[in-house]
């Protein structure tokens, strides 16, 4: 049985303009989906945060929980202490962190074999 490779999108959120950062992450979600991957975009939590404000630490905890479910990470450009922490966590789990989508496409297949 196959499933899509799960890719965590890590990148700036508040540093350098939240609207641009969220736009870039969402755009990358669509690029990855169209290429056959299953992307996880933590930037979508913006809607949850607008509904009910939560402390920054809660969002980091939430993101770290989802990292464990992902096969790889795509680290978007830009300064972000949160994304840096997420990338370090992926490295500790011996999972690949890519800094450009071309390397991800070349080195990680869009689907993987899993046991039923």
VMD Tcl script that draws the C-alpha trace (Angstrom):
set ca {
  {0.00 0.00 0.00}
  {1.25 3.51 -0.73}
  {0.57 6.87 0.85}
  {1.67 10.39 0.10}
  {4.91 11.53 1.70}
  {4.09 13.93 4.54}
  {6.04 17.17 4.35}
  {6.03 19.74 7.15}
  {6.30 23.33 5.87}
  {8.41 25.40 8.28}
  {9.04 29.10 7.81}
  {8.64 32.56 9.21}
  {5.26 33.53 10.57}
  {5.48 36.91 12.31}
  {9.02 38.01 11.35}
  {9.06 40.14 8.21}
  {5.33 40.46 7.55}
  {2.75 37.90 8.59}
  {0.59 38.30 5.48}
  {3.51 37.60 3.13}
  {4.76 34.70 5.24}
  {1.36 33.02 5.39}
  {0.85 33.59 1.65}
  {4.23 31.99 0.85}
  {3.52 28.96 3.06}
  {0.06 28.45 1.57}
  {1.45 28.79 -1.96}
  {4.01 26.09 -1.12}
  {1.22 23.87 0.26}
  {-0.39 23.93 -3.19}
  {2.93 23.26 -4.97}
  {3.56 20.21 -2.78}
  {0.01 18.90 -3.07}
  {0.01 19.21 -6.87}
  {3.34 17.31 -6.93}
  {1.77 14.40 -5.04}
  {2.89 15.12 -1.46}
  {0.75 15.56 1.66}
  {1.89 18.88 3.12}
  {1.26 20.06 6.68}
  {1.18 23.86 6.94}
  {1.27 25.19 10.52}
  {0.55 28.66 9.16}
  {-3.06 27.57 8.81}
  {-3.32 27.80 12.60}
  {-3.75 31.53 11.97}
  {-7.47 30.84 11.64}
  {-7.55 28.98 14.96}
  {-5.64 31.83 16.60}
  {-8.11 34.39 15.23}
  {-10.96 32.34 16.66}
  {-9.34 31.95 20.09}
  {-5.99 33.42 21.04}
  {-3.51 30.95 22.49}
  {-0.04 31.48 23.95}
  {2.94 31.09 21.61}
  {4.11 28.04 23.59}
  {0.84 26.24 22.77}
  {1.42 26.69 19.05}
  {4.99 25.39 19.34}
  {3.72 22.34 21.25}
  {1.07 21.77 18.58}
  {3.66 22.05 15.81}
  {6.06 19.66 17.55}
  {3.30 17.05 17.86}
  {2.71 17.19 14.11}
  {6.41 17.05 13.29}
  {6.49 13.49 14.60}
  {3.94 12.51 11.93}
  {5.90 13.97 9.02}
  {8.45 12.23 6.83}
  {10.40 15.34 5.88}
  {10.45 19.12 6.24}
  {10.67 21.96 3.77}
  {12.27 24.96 5.51}
  {11.21 28.16 3.76}
  {13.54 31.16 3.58}
  {13.50 33.75 6.30}
  {14.36 34.32 9.91}
  {12.26 32.30 12.34}
  {13.27 31.00 15.74}
  {10.23 28.69 15.72}
  {11.09 27.19 12.33}
  {14.71 26.80 13.46}
  {13.52 24.85 16.53}
  {11.30 22.70 14.32}
  {14.19 21.97 11.92}
  {16.41 20.99 14.84}
  {13.69 18.66 16.13}
  {13.42 16.98 12.71}
  {17.19 16.52 12.63}
  {17.07 14.89 16.08}
  {14.46 12.48 14.70}
  {16.83 11.72 11.78}
  {14.37 13.12 9.26}
  {15.39 15.18 6.27}
  {15.13 18.97 6.24}
  {15.17 20.55 2.79}
  {15.79 24.22 2.10}
  {14.49 24.17 -1.45}
  {11.70 22.32 -3.15}
  {13.89 21.07 -6.02}
  {16.05 19.06 -3.61}
  {12.93 17.65 -1.96}
  {11.50 16.58 -5.32}
  {14.81 15.04 -6.39}
  {15.60 13.20 -3.15}
  {12.19 12.21 -1.68}
  {9.50 10.40 -3.65}
  {5.99 11.84 -3.46}
  {4.63 8.50 -2.31}
  {6.04 5.84 -0.03}
  {5.27 2.22 0.67}
  {3.66 1.52 4.05}
  {2.41 -1.63 5.68}
  {-1.39 -1.96 5.78}
}
mol new
graphics top color blue
foreach p $ca { graphics top sphere $p radius 0.5 }
foreach p [lrange $ca 0 end-1] q [lrange $ca 1 end] { graphics top cylinder $p $q radius 0.2 }
display resetview
